[in-house]
Amino acid sequence: MGTDLAVRYVEIALNLPIDKTFSYSVPDDLLTHLETLTGCRVEVNFRNRKTVGYIINTAVERPEGDYEIKKILRVLDEKPLFGNPETDLAEWIARRYFCSIGEVLGTMLPGGKKESTPPALFSDEDEYSADIQLSDEQEFALEAVLDESRSAVYLYGITGSGKTEVYLRAAASVLEKGEGVIYLVPEISLTHQIVKEARRRFGKTVSVWHSKITPSQRLAEWRRIRTGEARMVIGARSAVFAPLSKTGLIIIDEEHEGSYKSGSSPRYHARQVAFYRSARDKGRLIMGSATPSVEAVQLMQEGKLRELRLTRRLAGGSPPEIQIINMAGQKGTISRELTAELKSTLGMKRQAILFLNRRGYSYFFHCKSCGYEMKCRNCSVSLTFHKNRNRMLCHYCGYQSDPVQVCPECGSLDVGYSGYGTEGIEDEIKTLFPESSVERIDTDTVSRKGSMEQILNRFHKGETDILLGTQMVAKGLNFPGVRLVGIVMADTTLLLPDFRSAERTFSLLTQVAGRAGRFHPDGRVLIQTFHPQASAVYLAAQNDPEEFYRRELETRRMLKFPPASRLIRILFRGKDRHKVTRAAEDFSTAILRDLPNGLELLGPGEAPLSVISGNFRMHMILRGSDVKAMHSILLFYSRKLDPPGGTYREIDADPVSLL
C-alpha cells in the first residue's frame, strides 16, 4: 500500500451494486498537497457521469490489463476519512449481506464536503437527574458487564427497572480506560433523556449521530470521533460504524427493535455488526430490553449470552394492572371501559397515553353496493383517508388522490370509509373530552423540525392531558404523570402475514403498557382487541413473557423458522410482471439443480405486498442451518445469472420482515 508521492494509481470502490473495484490514475497536480490518498474520497467519471469513489488502495505501477485508465477528477478530503478497520468491516458486511464494498462505505461514511458544527439536538432546559444509588440487582449486573471473562451479556429487565443507569455506569468505566463506547438506540428522537444525561456526565466526549444533522455536520462529528475528541457515540443503526480507534463497549438498547435492520442495501443488522466489532476489538457487548427478540432468548437459554435480570421498578412504581377489552359488540372505536378510565384519570389530574399503530383518519374506502375497494394505483394496498389534508394517501409510495363521494365502479352513492387511524381517534377523543388537551405524535405531525421535542416537552410539563400516537409512543418515554395507557387496537400487527407478527404484537403491547405506572403503583392499561384469545395478547396482559417465549420457540421449531433455522430472502421486482416472474423462476430452477442437502428453497411466489410503486414483486426463501452453504450457492448464482433489463434482484440475509 503506497503512501508517498510516487503513487500513480488508485483502487476505488463505488457506491453502486457492482461487485468489483476500479482503477484510476492520479494527475500530478493532485499529489502536491497530499500525504496519502488511501482512505480519501474522490470524484471520478464513471459511465459518463460524475460520482464519488472511495480509495481503498494505491499503487506505483500500472495495473495489469489492456484497458483505458481514466484520471480521477478531484480529491474531496485533505486527510483520510477511513482506514483499514473501516475497510475490513466494509468487506465483512459486503460478503455477509450480498452487496458491494462501495455500497457499505457509502452507508458508513458521511457525505459532506466541508465540516460544520452540528446544532444541539435538544434544548438547554436540561433537567439533570440526581446521583442515583444502584439497587442490588443493578450492582450485580454492572459487575457482570465489566467482567472481562464474558464478552456478551443481556440485560433483561422490566420497563422502568434501571437498565439505562447500568449502561451509563458501564460506559463511564470504559471511558476512564481511554476506550470508546457506542450506544445504539432504536430511534434518536425519543432518547433525549439519555443524551442529556450522557452529556451531563461525559461532556464533549459525547457525539450524537442522527439523521437531523446535515452531511457537513456529520462530517465534522465523524472527524471528532476519528481523532479521539469524541469517544462516546450515541445514535441509531448507522452509529455502529463509528470510527473509534478502540471500541471497548457497544450497547444495544431495546435490542428487539426491527429498526436495527436496514431495509435497503446494504441490508445489514446492527446487532450482527456489533457482535463482529466487539469480537474483533476484544470489547464488550451489552444488549437489553424488556422484550428480547426470540433469537436473543434462545441464545440466553443456550448459555451463549449471559442473562442478567432486573425485576423491580426503581421510581416507586410497579407493573400496571392490565385489562383486555373484547371489542366484539362494542360501538365506536373507544370502548365504554376505556372511556370510563380516561374520565377517571383526567379527574385525578393525571395523564393518559393512547396507542394505535396506524396513522391517518380511516384506512378503508368501500362501496356498500358493489364491494369496490379504493386501492393505490401503484401498490396492492388500500389508500388511507387523511381528513386534515382531505386526501387519500398511500403510505408505501406516496400516491395521492381526492376523496370520492360516488363509487367509481358502479356509480352508487352508498359509499363510506371504514377502519380508523390516529387522526380519526384524535377527533373522537376531542369530542368525548372537549375540555382536555390532546396531542398526536405520528409521522404526519412530527415532520417539522423540533416538533416532536415540543410535543414531548409539553406532555412532560403536564400541559397535555392525553398523548395519542403510533409506535413512536411505545418506547423511550418516561413520564411521571402517566396513569393510564390505552391500546386502541392490538390487532394491527397481529394479523400481518409474517412469521414474526406474534412476537411484534407481544413486544409492542408490553412496551406500550410499560409507559404506565412508572412512578406510582396505580398504573392501568386497557388493551382493546377483537382477538382476546390470541396468545400474544393475553400473555402480554398476564405479564407472562416466559410462557410466550416458550410457545413461540416451539412454534418456530415446528415451522422451521428462525431461530430454528436461518433464512435468506431473494426478491425480484420490476414493472413487467412477465419479466419478473420469468427472472424469479429461472433463478429458482438454477438453484434447485445444485441445492446442497439440508437446504430448501420455498417459492417462488408473489410477495404478500405484491405491488409497490408500480413494481410487481416475486420472492423466494432459502432456508437451512448451514449459513456458509447458503451464502456460497447464492453468491455463485447471483454472479452467474443477471436479471433481465428492467428487473431487479434483492438478496436479504436474515430478513426481519417477509412482506
C-alpha positions in Angstrom: 0.0 0.0 0.0 1.6 3.2 -1.1 1.5 6.5 0.9 4.2 8.6 -0.8 4.2 10.9 -3.8 5.3 8.1 -6.1 1.7 6.9 -6.2 0.3 7.0 -9.7 -2.8 4.7 -9.5 -5.6 4.1 -7.0 -8.1 1.3 -6.5 -11.5 2.8 -6.0 -14.8 1.3 -4.6 -18.0 3.0 -5.9 -21.3 3.2 -4.1 -23.0 1.1 -6.8 -24.3 -2.5 -6.8 -21.3 -3.7 -8.7 -19.2 -6.4 -7.0 -15.8 -5.1 -8.1 -13.4 -2.2 -7.7 -11.9 0.1 -10.4 -8.5 1.5 -11.2 -7.9 5.2 -11.9 -4.8 7.2 -12.4 -3.8 10.3 -10.3 -2.8 13.5 -12.1 0.4 15.1 -10.9 -1.3 18.3 -9.7 -3.4 16.4 -7.2 -0.4 14.9 -5.4 1.4 18.1 -4.4 -0.5 18.8 -1.2 -1.4 15.3 0.0 0.5 13.0 2.3 -1.7 9.9 1.4 -4.6 9.1 -0.8 -5.7 5.8 0.9 -8.9 6.5 2.8 -9.9 9.6 0.9 -13.0 10.2 -1.2 -12.5 11.3 -4.8 -14.7 12.4 -7.6 -14.5 10.3 -10.8 -16.2 9.9 -14.1 -17.9 6.5 -14.3 -20.1 5.6 -17.3 -20.3 9.2 -18.4 -21.4 10.7 -15.1 -19.6 12.1 -12.1 -19.7 10.1 -8.9 -17.9 9.7 -5.6 -15.5 6.9 -5.0 -13.5 5.6 -2.0 -9.8 4.9 -2.3 -9.1 1.6 -0.7 -5.6 1.0 -2.1 -2.8 2.7 -4.1 -0.1 1.6 -6.4 3.0 2.9 -8.2 2.9 0.5 -11.1 0.1 0.5 -13.7 -2.4 -2.4 -13.0 -2.2 -5.3 -15.5 -4.7 -5.4 -18.3 -5.2 -3.8 -21.7 -7.8 -1.2 -20.9 -8.0 2.6 -20.7 -7.5 4.0 -17.2 -9.3 7.3 -16.5 -7.9 10.0 -14.3 -9.6 11.0 -11.0 -11.2 14.4 -11.3 -10.5 15.7 -7.7 -9.8 14.6 -4.2 -12.6 15.6 -1.7 -10.6 15.1 1.5 -7.3 16.7 2.7 -7.0 14.0 5.3 -8.1 10.3 5.1 -11.7 9.7 6.2 -11.3 6.0 6.8 -8.6 3.4 7.4 -8.0 -0.4 7.5 -10.5 -1.0 10.3 -13.4 0.6 8.3 -12.3 -1.2 5.1 -12.1 -4.6 6.8 -15.6 -4.0 8.3 -17.0 -3.0 4.9 -15.5 -6.1 3.3 -17.1 -8.3 6.0 -20.5 -6.7 5.6 -20.3 -6.9 1.8 -19.7 -10.7 2.0 -22.4 -11.3 4.6 -25.1 -9.1 3.1 -24.6 -9.6 -0.7 -23.6 -6.1 -1.6 -20.5 -4.2 -2.8 -17.8 -2.7 -0.6 -18.6 0.7 -2.1 -22.3 0.5 -1.0 -21.1 -0.3 2.5 -18.6 2.6 2.6 -21.3 4.9 1.2 -23.5 4.0 4.1 -20.8 4.1 6.7 -19.2 7.4 5.7 -20.6 11.0 6.0 -21.4 12.7 2.7 -20.4 16.3 3.5 -17.8 18.2 1.5 -17.0 20.7 4.3 -17.2 20.4 8.0 -19.7 22.5 10.1 -20.8 22.3 13.7 -24.0 20.4 14.4 -26.7 22.2 16.5 -27.7 21.0 19.9 -30.2 18.1 19.4 -32.3 19.2 22.3 -33.0 22.5 24.2 -30.8 23.7 27.0 -33.5 23.3 29.6 -32.0 20.1 30.8 -33.5 18.6 33.9 -30.5 16.8 35.4 -31.1 13.8 37.5 -29.5 13.5 40.9 -26.8 10.9 41.6 -28.5 7.5 41.7 -27.9 4.8 44.2 -27.8 1.5 42.4 -30.0 -1.4 43.6 -28.5 -4.8 44.4 -29.7 -6.1 41.0 -28.1 -3.2 39.2 -24.8 -3.6 41.2 -24.7 -7.3 40.3 -25.5 -6.6 36.6 -22.8 -3.9 36.4 -20.1 -6.2 37.9 -21.1 -8.9 35.4 -21.0 -6.4 32.5 -17.5 -5.4 33.4 -16.3 -9.0 34.0 -13.7 -9.5 31.3 -14.3 -13.2 31.2 -17.6 -12.7 29.3 -17.8 -10.5 26.3 -21.6 -10.5 25.6 -24.4 -10.1 28.2 -28.1 -9.4 28.1 -29.8 -7.0 30.5 -33.3 -8.5 30.6 -35.3 -6.0 32.7 -38.9 -4.9 33.0 -39.7 -1.4 31.9 -38.6 1.1 34.5 -36.1 -1.2 36.1 -33.0 0.9 35.6 -31.3 -0.6 32.5 -30.1 2.9 31.4 -28.2 3.6 34.6 -26.3 0.3 34.2 -25.4 1.2 30.6 -24.1 4.6 31.7 -22.1 3.3 34.6 -20.5 0.7 32.3 -19.8 3.4 29.8 -18.1 5.5 32.4 -15.8 2.6 33.4 -14.8 2.0 29.8 -14.2 5.7 29.0 -12.0 6.0 32.1 -9.7 3.4 30.5 -9.4 5.6 27.4 -11.5 3.3 25.3 -14.6 4.1 23.2 -18.3 3.4 23.6 -21.0 3.0 21.0 -24.6 3.4 22.5 -27.2 2.3 20.0 -30.8 3.3 20.3 -33.8 2.4 18.0 -34.8 6.0 17.3 -32.7 9.0 18.3 -35.6 11.5 18.5 -37.0 9.6 21.5 -33.8 9.3 23.5 -33.4 12.9 24.7 -33.2 11.9 28.3 -30.3 9.5 27.6 -28.5 12.1 25.5 -28.9 14.8 28.2 -27.7 12.5 31.0 -24.7 11.3 28.9 -23.7 14.9 28.1 -24.1 15.9 31.8 -21.7 13.1 32.8 -19.3 12.9 29.9 -19.4 16.4 28.4 -17.9 17.0 24.9 -16.6 13.5 24.6 -20.2 12.5 23.6 -21.2 12.6 19.9 -24.8 12.2 18.8 -25.1 10.5 15.4 -28.6 11.1 14.0 -30.5 12.0 10.8 -31.3 15.6 11.9 -27.8 16.9 11.2 -26.6 17.9 7.7 -24.0 15.9 5.8 -21.4 18.6 6.6 -22.3 18.4 10.3 -22.0 14.6 10.1 -18.6 15.0 8.5 -17.5 17.2 11.5 -18.7 14.6 14.0 -17.0 11.8 12.1 -13.7 13.7 12.3 -14.2 14.3 16.1 -14.7 10.6 16.6 -11.8 9.6 14.4 -9.4 11.9 16.2 -10.5 10.7 19.6 -12.0 14.0 20.7 -15.4 12.2 20.9 -15.2 8.7 22.4 -18.8 8.0 23.2 -21.2 7.8 20.2 -24.9 7.7 20.8 -27.1 7.1 17.7 -29.4 4.9 15.7 -28.5 2.0 13.5 -25.6 3.6 11.5 -23.8 4.7 14.7 -22.4 1.1 14.8 -19.9 2.2 12.1 -18.4 5.0 14.3 -14.6 5.1 13.6 -13.5 4.7 17.2 -9.8 3.7 17.5 -10.6 1.2 20.3 -14.1 0.1 20.9 -14.3 -1.1 24.5 -18.1 -1.3 24.8 -21.1 -1.5 22.5 -24.6 -1.1 24.0 -27.8 -2.1 22.1 -30.8 -0.6 23.9 -34.2 -2.2 23.0 -32.4 -4.9 21.1 -35.7 -6.4 19.9 -36.5 -3.4 17.6 -36.8 -4.1 13.9 -35.3 -0.7 13.1 -31.8 -2.1 13.7 -32.1 -3.9 10.4 -31.6 -1.8 7.3 -34.4 -2.0 4.7 -32.2 -1.1 1.7 -28.7 -2.2 0.5 -26.6 -2.9 2.4 -29.2 -4.8 4.4 -27.1 -5.2 7.5 -28.4 -5.8 11.0 -26.7 -3.5 13.6 -26.8 -6.4 16.1 -24.7 -8.7 13.9 -22.3 -5.8 13.1 -22.0 -5.1 16.9 -21.2 -8.8 17.6 -18.5 -8.7 14.9 -16.9 -5.4 16.1 -16.9 -6.4 19.8 -15.2 -9.7 18.9 -12.7 -8.1 16.6 -11.8 -5.3 19.1 -12.0 -7.7 22.1 -14.6 -5.3 23.6 -17.8 -6.0 25.5 -21.3 -6.1 24.2 -24.4 -5.3 26.3 -27.9 -5.8 24.8 -31.0 -5.0 26.8 -34.8 -5.0 26.6 -38.0 -5.8 28.5 -39.0 -7.9 25.5 -35.9 -9.6 24.0 -36.1 -10.9 20.4 -36.8 -14.6 20.2 -33.3 -15.1 18.8 -31.8 -13.5 21.9 -34.0 -15.6 24.2 -32.7 -18.8 22.6 -29.0 -17.6 22.9 -29.7 -17.0 26.6 -31.2 -20.4 27.0 -28.2 -22.0 25.3 -25.8 -20.1 27.5 -24.2 -18.2 24.6 -25.4 -14.9 26.1 -25.2 -14.3 29.9 -28.7 -13.3 31.1 -28.9 -10.6 33.8 -32.3 -9.9 35.3 -33.7 -6.6 36.6 -37.1 -7.3 38.1 -38.1 -4.2 40.2 -39.2 -0.7 39.2 -37.0 1.8 40.9 -39.0 5.0 40.9 -41.7 3.9 43.3 -43.9 2.4 40.6 -45.0 -1.2 40.0 -46.2 -3.2 36.9 -49.6 -1.8 35.9 -52.9 -3.6 36.1 -53.7 -4.8 32.6 -57.2 -5.5 31.3 -58.3 -6.9 27.9 -61.4 -5.4 26.3 -63.2 -7.5 23.8 -64.4 -5.1 21.1 -66.9 -7.6 19.6 -70.3 -5.9 20.0 -68.8 -2.5 21.1 -70.0 0.6 19.3 -67.4 3.1 18.2 -63.6 2.9 18.5 -63.2 3.8 22.1 -64.8 1.2 24.4 -67.1 2.0 27.3 -64.4 0.8 29.7 -61.6 2.9 28.2 -63.9 6.0 28.2 -64.6 5.5 31.9 -60.9 5.0 32.7 -60.0 8.2 30.7 -62.6 10.1 32.7 -61.3 8.8 36.0 -57.7 9.5 35.1 -58.4 13.1 34.0 -60.5 13.6 37.1 -57.3 12.8 39.2 -55.4 15.4 37.2 -53.2 12.6 35.8 -52.2 11.8 32.2 -53.0 9.1 29.6 -51.3 7.7 26.5 -53.3 6.2 23.7 -51.6 3.9 21.2 -52.7 2.9 17.7 -50.2 1.7 15.2 -51.9 3.2 12.2 -51.9 6.9 11.1 -54.5 8.7 9.1 -58.2 9.2 9.7 -59.6 6.0 8.2 -57.9 3.4 6.0 -60.6 1.6 4.0 -62.9 3.1 1.4 -65.6 0.8 0.1 -68.8 0.8 -1.9 -71.7 -0.9 0.0 -73.4 -1.7 -3.3 -70.8 -3.5 -5.4 -68.0 -4.0 -2.8 -65.4 -1.8 -4.7 -62.3 -1.0 -2.6 -60.3 2.1 -3.3 -56.7 1.0 -3.6 -53.4 2.7 -4.6 -52.9 2.6 -8.4 -49.2 1.8 -7.8 -49.4 -0.6 -4.9 -51.5 -3.6 -3.7 -52.7 -1.7 -0.6 -55.7 0.3 0.4 -55.5 4.1 0.4 -55.7 5.9 3.8 -58.0 8.9 4.2 -56.3 11.9 5.8 -59.0 14.3 6.9 -56.8 17.3 7.7 -55.5 17.3 4.2 -58.7 16.0 2.6 -56.6 13.5 0.6 -56.4 9.8 0.1 -52.8 8.7 0.6 -50.7 5.6 0.0 -48.2 5.1 2.9 -45.9 3.0 0.7 -45.3 5.1 -2.5 -46.9 8.4 -1.6 -49.6 8.4 -4.3 -52.4 10.8 -3.6 -56.0 11.3 -4.8 -59.1 13.2 -3.9 -61.7 11.5 -1.8 -64.8 10.4 -3.7 -68.5 10.6 -2.9 -69.6 8.3 -5.8 -68.4 4.8 -6.4 -66.1 4.9 -9.5 -67.1 1.3 -10.3 -70.9 1.3 -10.2 -71.9 5.0 -9.6 -73.6 4.2 -6.3 -73.8 6.9 -3.6 -73.8 4.3 -0.9 -70.1 4.6 -0.1 -68.1 5.1 3.1 -64.9 4.9 5.0 -64.2 2.1 7.5 -61.4 1.5 9.9 -59.6 4.2 11.8 -56.2 5.8 12.3 -54.6 8.1 14.8 -56.2 11.2 13.2 -59.7 9.7 13.5 -59.1 8.7 17.1 -57.9 12.2 17.9 -61.2 13.6 16.6 -63.2 11.1 18.7 -61.2 11.8 21.9 -61.7 15.6 21.5 -65.4 15.0 21.1 -65.6 12.8 24.2 -63.3 15.2 26.3 -63.7 18.7 24.9 -62.1 20.3 28.0 -58.9 18.2 27.8 -55.7 19.0 26.0 -55.0 16.3 23.3 -51.9 16.0 21.1 -50.9 13.5 18.5 -47.5 12.0 17.6 -47.1 10.3 14.3 -45.1 10.9 11.1 -47.7 13.4 9.9 -47.4 15.6 13.0 -43.6 15.5 13.7 -42.3 16.1 10.2 -41.4 19.7 11.1 -38.0 20.1 12.8 -38.3 20.2 16.6 -42.0 19.4 16.6 -41.6 16.1 18.4 -39.5 17.6 21.1 -42.0 20.4 21.7 -44.9 17.9 22.0 -43.0 15.7 24.4 -41.9 18.7 26.5 -45.5 19.9 26.8 -46.6 16.4 27.9 -43.7 16.2 30.4 -44.7 19.6 31.9 -48.3 18.4 32.3 -49.7 20.8 29.7 -51.1 17.9 27.7 -53.6 15.6 29.2 -53.8 12.9 26.6 -51.0 11.9 24.2 -52.0 9.9 21.2 -49.6 8.2 18.8 -48.3 5.3 16.8 -45.3 3.2 17.9 -43.4 6.4 18.4 -45.0 6.5 21.9 -44.2 2.8 22.6 -40.5 3.3 23.5 -38.2 5.7 25.3 -40.9 7.7 27.1 -40.6 8.1 30.9 -43.2 10.5 32.3 -44.2 10.6 36.0 -47.8 11.8 35.4 -48.9 8.9 33.2 -51.5 6.7 35.0 -53.4 5.2 32.0 -52.3 3.6 28.8 -55.0 2.6 26.3 -54.1 0.4 23.3 -56.9 1.3 20.9 -56.4 -1.8 18.7 -54.0 -4.6 19.5 -54.7 -6.4 16.2 -52.9 -4.2 13.7 -49.6 -6.2 13.8 -51.1 -9.5 14.9 -52.8 -10.2 11.5 -49.9 -9.5 9.2 -48.8 -12.4 7.1 -45.4 -12.7 8.6 -43.9 -15.3 11.0 -42.8 -12.5 13.4 -46.3 -11.0 13.8 -47.0 -12.6 17.2 -43.6 -11.6 18.5 -44.0 -8.0 17.3 -47.5 -7.8 18.9 -46.3 -9.1 22.2 -43.4 -6.8 22.3 -45.4 -3.7 21.3 -48.1 -4.4 23.9 -45.6 -5.0 26.6 -43.6 -1.9 25.7 -46.6 0.4 25.5 -48.0 -1.0 28.7 -44.7 -0.2 30.3 -45.3 3.6 30.0 -47.9 3.4 32.8 -47.2 3.2 36.5 -43.5 4.0 36.3 -43.6 6.3 39.3 -46.9 5.4 41.1 -48.3 1.9 41.9 -51.7 2.6 40.4 -50.9 2.3 36.7 -53.7 1.0 34.4 -53.5 -0.5 30.9 -56.5 -1.3 28.7 -56.0 -3.4 25.6 -58.8 -3.3 23.0 -58.9 -6.3 20.6 -61.1 -8.5 18.5 -58.8 -11.4 19.3 -58.6 -11.7 23.1 -57.6 -15.3 23.0 -54.5 -14.8 20.8 -51.5 -15.8 23.0 -49.6 -12.7 22.1 -52.4 -10.6 23.5 -53.5 -12.4 26.7 -49.9 -13.4 27.7 -48.8 -9.7 27.4 -51.8 -8.8 29.6 -50.9 -11.5 32.1 -47.2 -10.3 32.0 -46.0 -13.8 31.3 -43.1 -13.5 28.9 -41.7 -16.9 29.8 -44.8 -18.7 28.6 -45.0 -16.5 25.5 -41.3 -17.3 24.5 -41.8 -21.0 25.3 -44.7 -21.2 22.9 -43.2 -19.0 20.3 -39.9 -21.0 20.2 -41.9 -24.2 20.0 -43.9 -22.9 17.1 -40.8 -21.7 15.3 -39.2 -25.1 15.7 -42.3 -26.8 14.3 -42.4 -24.4 11.3 -38.6 -24.3 10.9 -38.4 -20.6 11.2 -35.7 -18.5 13.0 -34.1 -19.1 15.3 -34.6 -22.8 14.5 -33.2 -22.1 11.0 -31.6 -19.3 9.0 -33.4 -17.5 6.1 -32.2 -15.6 3.1 -34.9 -13.9 1.1 -34.5 -13.3 -2.7 -36.9 -10.8 -4.1 -37.4 -9.8 -7.8 -39.2 -6.6 -8.7 -40.0 -4.7 -11.9 -42.7 -3.0 -14.0 -43.2 -6.0 -16.3 -45.0 -8.8 -14.4 -43.9 -11.4 -17.0 -40.2 -10.5 -16.8 -40.3 -10.5 -13.0 -42.0 -13.9 -13.0 -39.5 -15.4 -15.5 -36.5 -14.0 -13.7 -37.7 -15.5 -10.4 -38.4 -18.9 -11.9 -35.1 -19.0 -13.8 -33.2 -18.2 -10.7 -35.2 -20.8 -8.7 -34.6 -23.5 -11.3 -30.9 -22.9 -11.4 -30.5 -23.1 -7.6 -32.7 -26.2 -7.3 -30.4 -28.1 -9.7 -27.5 -27.5 -7.3 -29.1 -27.3 -3.9 -27.0 -28.9 -1.2 -28.5 -31.4 1.3 -30.1 -29.7 4.3 -31.1 -26.6 2.4 -34.6 -26.0 1.0 -36.0 -23.3 -1.3 -39.5 -22.0 -0.7 -41.2 -20.4 -3.7 -41.0 -18.5 -5.9 -44.4 -16.8 -5.3 -45.9 -13.4 -5.1 -44.7 -11.3 -2.1 -47.5 -10.5 0.4 -47.3 -6.9 -0.8 -47.3 -8.0 -4.4 -47.1 -4.5 -6.0 -45.3 -1.4 -4.5 -44.7 1.8 -6.5 -45.9 0.1 -9.7 -43.3 -2.7 -9.3 -44.5 -6.3 -9.3 -42.8 -8.4 -6.6 -42.0 -12.1 -6.5 -39.9 -13.7 -3.8 -38.4 -17.0 -2.6 -36.9 -18.1 0.7 -33.7 -20.1 1.0 -33.8 -21.9 4.4 -31.3 -24.0 6.3 -28.9 -24.1 9.2 -25.6 -24.2 7.2 -25.0 -20.5 6.7 -21.8 -20.9 4.7 -23.5 -23.3 2.2 -26.5 -20.8 1.8 -24.1 -17.9 1.2 -22.0 -19.9 -1.2 -24.7 -21.0 -3.5 -26.4 -17.6 -3.6 -23.2 -15.8 -4.2 -22.3 -18.2 -7.1 -25.7 -17.8 -8.9 -26.1 -14.1 -8.2 -22.9 -13.5 -10.0 -23.7 -16.0 -12.8 -27.3 -15.0 -13.5 -28.1 -11.4 -14.1 -31.8 -10.5 -14.1 -33.2 -9.2 -17.4 -33.2 -5.5 -18.1 -35.8 -3.6 -16.1 -35.9 -6.3 -13.4 -34.1 -6.0 -10.1 -33.0 -8.6 -7.6 -32.6 -8.0 -3.9 -31.0 -10.6 -1.5 -31.8 -10.1 2.2 -29.8 -12.2 4.7 -31.7 -12.8 7.9 -34.7 -10.7 7.0 -36.9 -9.3 9.8 -39.9 -9.0 7.6 -41.2 -11.1 4.7 -43.8 -8.6 3.5 
